[in-house]
Amino acid sequence: MNHYPLIYLRDEGINLEPLPAEGQVKIYEGSTESADQKEIFAALLKEIGDVEIIDGKRRSIFEGVEIKHGAPIDFLIVGDAYEKIKDIPIERYYILTTAEPNIKKGEEKKVMQLVDEIRKNHGCEIVVNGLIHSLKYYLRLVRNLDEFMARYSKNIKIEVSVSTVIKLEHLEKWNEIIKGL
């Protein structure tokens, strides 16, 4: 399994974990420990979301991302996310959705109160937002978009060859998107 170095992160040594096959355990490969030590470390890096960003220096999950397709974020989704991270000193956890509105109607206040409570009690910033809104915001921070797109495209090609999550149809769709830019 390869770790994909991200472009222009706050600190060196921050890596994006590759997408595992469904149910597959993620294993940290960037260390020189024995097989037993790596197994213990892998157990500490429990899967918390669809995407995990690892701080190689601290050897811990730095940020996590959970993506909901077509489902507005509600109180239960935020509560489930907290259950995944409550024992991990994670700094930020994104819960993103393709649904509009992003938060289930009638639950906006309840969701934001839980987000505030988690921040006060745990220290983790839970970011509840739309997937497209977040991508637009963060892509504007990339200093060299051409380099980013080239690396991202390369990573998708790698994932198609090694993952059961990213399939050829995803790569084909990505290539269509790139041609349209």
C-alpha positions as a Markdown table, in Angstrom:
| # | Residue | x | y | z |
|---|---|---|---|---|
| 1 | Met | 0.0 | 0.0 | 0.0 |
| 2 | Asn | 1.4 | 3.4 | -0.9 |
| 3 | His | 0.9 | 6.6 | 1.0 |
| 4 | Tyr | 0.2 | 9.6 | -1.2 |
| 5 | Pro | 2.0 | 12.7 | -0.2 |
| 6 | Leu | -0.3 | 15.7 | -0.4 |
| 7 | Ile | 0.7 | 18.9 | -2.1 |
| 8 | Tyr | 1.1 | 22.1 | 0.0 |
| 9 | Leu | 0.1 | 20.9 | 3.4 |
| 10 | Arg | 0.8 | 22.8 | 6.6 |
| 11 | Asp | 3.6 | 20.4 | 7.7 |
| 12 | Glu | 5.9 | 18.0 | 6.0 |
| 13 | Gly | 5.2 | 14.3 | 6.8 |
| 14 | Ile | 1.4 | 14.5 | 6.3 |
| 15 | Asn | 0.1 | 11.8 | 4.1 |
| 16 | Leu | -3.2 | 10.8 | 2.6 |
| 17 | Glu | -4.0 | 7.2 | 3.4 |
| 18 | Pro | -4.8 | 5.1 | 0.3 |
| 19 | Leu | -8.4 | 3.9 | 0.0 |
| 20 | Pro | -8.7 | 0.4 | 1.4 |
| 21 | Ala | -10.8 | -2.4 | -0.1 |
| 22 | Glu | -14.1 | -2.7 | 1.8 |
| 23 | Gly | -13.3 | -4.1 | 5.2 |
| 24 | Gln | -9.6 | -4.1 | 4.7 |
| 25 | Val | -7.4 | -2.9 | 7.6 |
| 26 | Lys | -5.1 | 0.0 | 6.9 |
| 27 | Ile | -1.5 | -0.6 | 7.8 |
| 28 | Tyr | 1.2 | 2.1 | 8.3 |
| 29 | Glu | 4.2 | 1.3 | 6.2 |
| 30 | Gly | 6.4 | 4.4 | 6.8 |
| 31 | Ser | 8.3 | 3.0 | 9.8 |
| 32 | Thr | 11.2 | 0.7 | 10.6 |
| 33 | Glu | 9.6 | -1.1 | 13.5 |
| 34 | Ser | 9.2 | -4.8 | 13.8 |
| 35 | Ala | 6.2 | -6.6 | 12.3 |
| 36 | Asp | 4.6 | -6.8 | 15.8 |
| 37 | Gln | 5.1 | -3.1 | 16.5 |
| 38 | Lys | 3.6 | -2.3 | 13.1 |
| 39 | Glu | 0.6 | -4.5 | 13.9 |
| 40 | Ile | 0.1 | -2.7 | 17.2 |
| 41 | Phe | 0.4 | 0.7 | 15.5 |
| 42 | Ala | -2.1 | -0.4 | 12.8 |
| 43 | Ala | -4.6 | -1.2 | 15.5 |
| 44 | Leu | -4.2 | 2.3 | 16.9 |
| 45 | Leu | -5.0 | 3.8 | 13.5 |
| 46 | Lys | -8.5 | 2.6 | 13.4 |
| 47 | Glu | -10.5 | 3.6 | 10.4 |
| 48 | Ile | -12.6 | 6.7 | 11.1 |
| 49 | Gly | -13.9 | 7.8 | 7.7 |
| 50 | Asp | -13.8 | 7.6 | 4.0 |
| 51 | Val | -10.5 | 9.4 | 3.9 |
| 52 | Glu | -7.8 | 9.7 | 6.6 |
| 53 | Ile | -4.9 | 12.0 | 6.6 |
| 54 | Ile | -1.9 | 10.7 | 8.7 |
| 55 | Asp | 0.7 | 12.8 | 10.4 |
| 56 | Gly | 3.8 | 10.7 | 9.9 |
| 57 | Lys | 5.8 | 12.5 | 12.6 |
| 58 | Arg | 3.1 | 12.1 | 15.3 |
| 59 | Arg | 2.1 | 8.7 | 13.8 |
| 60 | Ser | -1.5 | 9.5 | 14.2 |
| 61 | Ile | -4.6 | 10.4 | 12.3 |
| 62 | Phe | -4.5 | 14.2 | 11.7 |
| 63 | Glu | -7.8 | 14.7 | 9.9 |
| 64 | Gly | -10.6 | 12.6 | 8.6 |
| 65 | Val | -13.3 | 13.0 | 6.0 |
| 66 | Glu | -16.6 | 11.3 | 5.7 |
| 67 | Ile | -18.7 | 11.8 | 2.5 |
| 68 | Lys | -22.4 | 11.2 | 2.3 |
| 69 | His | -23.9 | 10.9 | -1.1 |
| 70 | Gly | -27.4 | 12.4 | -1.4 |
| 71 | Ala | -28.0 | 12.3 | 2.4 |
| 72 | Pro | -28.4 | 15.5 | 4.3 |
| 73 | Ile | -26.3 | 15.6 | 7.5 |
| 74 | Asp | -28.3 | 15.1 | 10.6 |
| 75 | Phe | -27.8 | 14.8 | 14.3 |
| 76 | Leu | -27.3 | 11.0 | 14.1 |
| 77 | Ile | -24.6 | 11.3 | 11.4 |
| 78 | Val | -22.7 | 13.8 | 13.6 |
| 79 | Gly | -23.2 | 11.6 | 16.7 |
| 80 | Asp | -21.9 | 8.5 | 14.8 |
| 81 | Ala | -18.9 | 10.5 | 13.6 |
| 82 | Tyr | -18.1 | 11.5 | 17.2 |
| 83 | Glu | -18.3 | 7.8 | 18.2 |
| 84 | Lys | -15.5 | 7.1 | 15.6 |
| 85 | Ile | -13.2 | 9.8 | 16.8 |
| 86 | Lys | -13.9 | 10.2 | 20.6 |
| 87 | Asp | -10.8 | 8.2 | 21.6 |
| 88 | Ile | -8.5 | 9.8 | 19.0 |
| 89 | Pro | -6.7 | 13.2 | 19.4 |
| 90 | Ile | -7.8 | 14.3 | 15.9 |
| 91 | Glu | -7.8 | 18.0 | 15.0 |
| 92 | Arg | -10.5 | 18.1 | 12.4 |
| 93 | Tyr | -13.2 | 15.9 | 10.9 |
| 94 | Tyr | -15.1 | 16.8 | 7.8 |
| 95 | Ile | -18.6 | 15.5 | 7.2 |
| 96 | Leu | -19.4 | 16.4 | 3.6 |
| 97 | Thr | -22.5 | 15.7 | 1.5 |
| 98 | Thr | -23.7 | 16.0 | -2.0 |
| 99 | Ala | -27.2 | 16.8 | -0.7 |
| 100 | Glu | -28.8 | 20.2 | -0.8 |
| 101 | Pro | -29.5 | 21.4 | 1.7 |
| 102 | Asn | -26.4 | 20.1 | 3.5 |
| 103 | Ile | -28.0 | 19.8 | 6.9 |
| 104 | Lys | -31.4 | 18.1 | 7.2 |
| 105 | Lys | -34.2 | 20.6 | 7.4 |
| 106 | Gly | -35.3 | 21.2 | 11.0 |
| 107 | Glu | -32.1 | 19.8 | 12.5 |
| 108 | Glu | -29.8 | 22.7 | 11.7 |
| 109 | Lys | -29.7 | 24.1 | 15.3 |
| 110 | Lys | -29.4 | 20.6 | 16.9 |
| 111 | Val | -26.5 | 19.6 | 14.5 |
| 112 | Met | -24.6 | 22.8 | 15.2 |
| 113 | Gln | -25.1 | 22.5 | 18.9 |
| 114 | Leu | -23.6 | 19.0 | 18.8 |
| 115 | Val | -20.7 | 20.3 | 16.7 |
| 116 | Asp | -20.0 | 23.0 | 19.3 |
| 117 | Glu | -20.3 | 20.5 | 22.1 |
| 118 | Ile | -17.8 | 18.1 | 20.5 |
| 119 | Arg | -15.3 | 21.0 | 20.0 |
| 120 | Lys | -15.6 | 22.1 | 23.6 |
| 121 | Asn | -15.4 | 18.6 | 25.1 |
| 122 | His | -13.0 | 16.8 | 22.7 |
| 123 | Gly | -11.2 | 19.6 | 20.9 |
| 124 | Cys | -12.0 | 18.3 | 17.4 |
| 125 | Glu | -13.4 | 20.7 | 14.9 |
| 126 | Ile | -16.3 | 19.0 | 13.1 |
| 127 | Val | -16.9 | 20.6 | 9.7 |
| 128 | Val | -20.3 | 20.0 | 8.3 |
| 129 | Asn | -20.6 | 21.2 | 4.7 |
| 130 | Gly | -21.4 | 20.4 | 1.1 |
| 131 | Leu | -18.8 | 18.4 | -0.8 |
| 132 | Ile | -18.8 | 20.8 | -3.8 |
| 133 | His | -18.7 | 23.9 | -1.5 |
| 134 | Ser | -15.6 | 22.5 | 0.3 |
| 135 | Leu | -13.8 | 21.5 | -2.9 |
| 136 | Lys | -14.3 | 25.0 | -4.3 |
| 137 | Tyr | -13.0 | 26.5 | -1.1 |
| 138 | Tyr | -9.9 | 24.3 | -0.7 |
| 139 | Leu | -8.9 | 24.1 | -4.4 |
| 140 | Arg | -8.6 | 27.9 | -4.4 |
| 141 | Leu | -5.8 | 27.5 | -1.8 |
| 142 | Val | -3.7 | 25.2 | -4.1 |
| 143 | Arg | -0.7 | 27.2 | -5.3 |
| 144 | Asn | -0.1 | 25.1 | -8.5 |
| 145 | Leu | -3.4 | 23.7 | -9.7 |
| 146 | Asp | -1.7 | 22.0 | -12.7 |
| 147 | Glu | 0.7 | 20.1 | -10.5 |
| 148 | Phe | -2.2 | 19.2 | -8.1 |
| 149 | Met | -4.4 | 17.9 | -11.0 |
| 150 | Ala | -1.5 | 15.9 | -12.4 |
| 151 | Arg | -0.7 | 14.2 | -9.1 |
| 152 | Tyr | -4.4 | 13.6 | -8.3 |
| 153 | Ser | -4.9 | 12.0 | -11.8 |
| 154 | Lys | -1.8 | 9.8 | -11.2 |
| 155 | Asn | -3.2 | 8.7 | -7.8 |
| 156 | Ile | -6.6 | 7.8 | -9.3 |
| 157 | Lys | -4.8 | 5.7 | -11.9 |
| 158 | Ile | -2.8 | 3.9 | -9.1 |
| 159 | Glu | -6.0 | 3.3 | -7.1 |
| 160 | Val | -7.7 | 1.8 | -10.1 |
| 161 | Ser | -4.9 | -0.8 | -10.4 |
| 162 | Val | -4.7 | -1.6 | -6.7 |
| 163 | Ser | -8.1 | -0.9 | -5.1 |
| 164 | Thr | -11.5 | -2.4 | -5.2 |
| 165 | Val | -13.0 | 1.0 | -4.2 |
| 166 | Ile | -11.9 | 3.1 | -7.2 |
| 167 | Lys | -12.9 | 1.4 | -10.5 |
| 168 | Leu | -12.1 | 2.0 | -14.1 |
| 169 | Glu | -15.5 | 3.8 | -14.6 |
| 170 | His | -14.3 | 6.3 | -12.0 |
| 171 | Leu | -11.1 | 6.9 | -13.9 |
| 172 | Glu | -13.1 | 7.3 | -17.1 |
| 173 | Lys | -15.4 | 9.8 | -15.5 |
| 174 | Trp | -12.4 | 11.7 | -14.1 |
| 175 | Asn | -10.8 | 11.9 | -17.5 |
| 176 | Glu | -14.1 | 13.3 | -18.9 |
| 177 | Ile | -14.1 | 16.0 | -16.2 |
| 178 | Ile | -10.4 | 16.9 | -16.9 |
| 179 | Lys | -11.2 | 17.2 | -20.7 |
| 180 | Gly | -14.0 | 19.6 | -19.8 |
| 181 | Leu | -11.8 | 22.0 | -17.8 |
